[in-house]
Amino acid sequence: MGERKSKEPCKKEACDIQACLTKNNFMPQRCLRVIELLQSCCERCKYNSTHCGSLSGLLEMSAK
């Protein structure tokens, strides 16, 4: 069997954001770096991950 790409290429980044938000009292402006990492991942996989759906909401929240 060859290497198969994960069906969820951005799962790690999404989990990192959840951990960061939990640690920082759900203040997305404190998690900009991990949010940017998820955005980069979503761009790389052409948003072909269920974890990219929440990205726009996170970006809106972090801008506040």
C-alpha positions as MATLAB code, in Angstrom:
seq = 'MGERKSKEPCKKEACDIQACLTKNNFMPQRCLRVIELLQSCCERCKYNSTHCGSLSGLLEMSAK';
ca = [
       0.000    0.000    0.000;
       1.240    3.479   -0.867;
       1.030    6.564    1.247;
      -2.475    7.994    1.399;
      -3.208   11.570    2.227;
      -5.418   12.175    5.215;
      -9.057   12.850    4.426;
      -8.737   15.768    6.850;
      -5.521   17.543    5.924;
      -6.054   20.447    8.361;
      -7.203   18.508   11.412;
      -3.992   19.164   13.364;
      -4.234   22.919   12.793;
      -7.902   22.963   13.798;
      -7.088   21.053   16.986;
      -4.246   23.479   17.728;
      -6.687   26.391   17.433;
      -9.155   24.726   19.795;
      -6.384   24.153   22.340;
      -5.180   27.743   21.993;
      -8.672   29.173   22.375;
      -9.324   27.044   25.442;
      -6.038   28.121   27.011;
      -6.665   31.798   26.208;
     -10.250   32.130   27.447;
     -11.631   31.928   23.878;
      -9.975   35.172   22.766;
      -9.084   34.531   19.101;
      -6.815   37.576   18.907;
      -4.402   35.644   21.154;
      -4.373   32.742   18.695;
      -3.663   34.579   15.448;
      -0.583   32.513   14.678;
      -2.435   29.183   14.818;
      -5.397   30.663   12.929;
      -2.973   31.751   10.190;
      -1.523   28.217   10.107;
      -5.009   26.797    9.515;
      -5.610   29.370    6.793;
      -2.355   28.354    5.089;
      -3.311   24.691    5.325;
      -6.744   25.390    3.830;
      -5.157   27.310    0.969;
      -2.726   24.426    0.320;
      -5.528   21.843    0.186;
      -7.852   24.200   -1.733;
     -10.262   24.244    1.232;
     -10.862   20.518    0.779;
     -11.154   19.847    4.513;
     -14.174   20.049    6.786;
     -11.998   22.025    9.214;
     -11.761   24.922    6.761;
     -15.467   25.697    7.107;
     -14.986   27.389   10.475;
     -12.073   29.476    9.225;
     -14.116   32.449    8.031;
     -15.809   32.737   11.416;
     -12.461   32.595   13.194;
     -11.025   35.288   10.948;
     -14.017   37.530   11.644;
     -13.683   37.000   15.390;
      -9.945   37.634   15.417;
     -10.416   40.952   13.617;
     -12.513   42.335   16.494;
];
